Amino acid sequence: MVDYFRILLNARLAKMEERGASAVEYGLLIAGIAAVIVVAIFALGPMIQKAFTDTCESVATNGSLGTSADCSN
């Protein structure tokens, strides 16, 4: 009977140890995803900025704004 309780106690302690390990794994996963997002922003940033600048200049040259637009930002 004592062996049974020792086995139960060891099983519960092993589960608690796994919780800490899974928390570390989730933290590493989140850090990896954040790194991928940062790399994507730096890689695609100039293309997206050019698309917005081209759109602003196109709208400004069509004269539909009524005032002069500043597309330099």
Summary of the structure (lengths in Angstrom):
residues: 73
radius of gyration: 28.4
end to end distance: 76.1
largest distance: 88.8
contacts: 130
relative contact order: 0.06
helix: 84%
strand: 0%
